Amino acid sequence: MNVKLTYYTSLAVLATAGAAITEALGGWDTALQTLVVLMAIDYVTGLLCALIWKRSPKTADGTFESKASLKGLIRKGAILLVVYIAARLDVLMNTEITRLAVILFFIANDGFSILENLGIMGVPLPGIVKNAFTLLREKSDGLQSQHPAAAAADMNVTHKPAPEPEEPEAYVPKHSTDPDK
């Protein structure tokens, strides 16, 4: 009976933690689902490149190293931290652009990494898939330029301060009384 209680308690705790995390990340929408799936695929294909093909770009000799694997997991956690920050910024500024732009950027980033890993494995890559990730990156950049904070930053960057006043030239009357002129 204790095993069953422990099992259901563990499930309840994990479900509650999962719900809290997804809520903090702005909800379990298609964008976040796609990001999480691509992050998992990138991690697994990276492991396969190191373990089977021994051509990982993350290590000197291309083989599997637990340190590189741990760094990869930490990097994935850092990506989710950036998504969390973007979600909080959206709440603060009453927008929905920041989180989506960040997620699209990281989807494109992980997508390109997956394509690189698949290339190492010898999988032929259709151009339309590469183009889709390029378009996502461009869409992310476009959303960033629409963001109110970007507009404010652009104003600061493009704002040119008033020119320094020049030294006043000595006044010379048009009709000089000097006969030498």
GIWO-V588033 format. One record per backbone hydrogen bond with DSSP energy under -0.5 kcal/mol. NH is the residue of the N-H (numbers start at 1). CO is the residue of the C=O. Records with the same first field share a line. If there is no record, write none. Layout:
NH=CO ; CO
//
This chain:
5=1
6=2
7=3
8=4
9=5
10=6
11=7
12=8
13=9
14=10
15=11
16=12
17=13
18=14
19=15
20=16
21=17
22=18
23=19
24=20
25=21
26=23
27=22
29=27
33=29
34=30
35=31
36=32
37=33
38=34
39=35
40=36
41=37
42=38
43=39
44=40
45=41
46=42
47=43
48=44
49=45
50=46
51=47
52=48
53=48
54=49
55=49
56=62
59=56
64=50
69=65
70=66
71=67
72=68
73=69
74=70
75=71
76=72
77=73
78=74
79=75
80=76
81=77
82=78
83=79
84=80
85=81
86=82
87=83
88=84
89=85
90=86
91=87
92=88
93=89
94=90 ; 91
95=90
100=96
101=97
102=98
103=99
104=100
105=101
106=102
107=103
108=104
109=105
110=106
111=107
112=108
113=109
114=110
115=111
116=112
117=113
118=114
119=115
120=116
121=117
122=119
123=118
126=124
129=126
130=126
131=127
132=128
133=129
134=130
135=131
136=132
137=133
138=134
139=135
140=136
141=137
142=138
143=139
144=140
145=141
146=142
147=143 ; 144
151=147
152=148
153=149
154=150
155=151
156=152
157=153
158=154
159=155
161=159
173=171
176=174
181=178
//
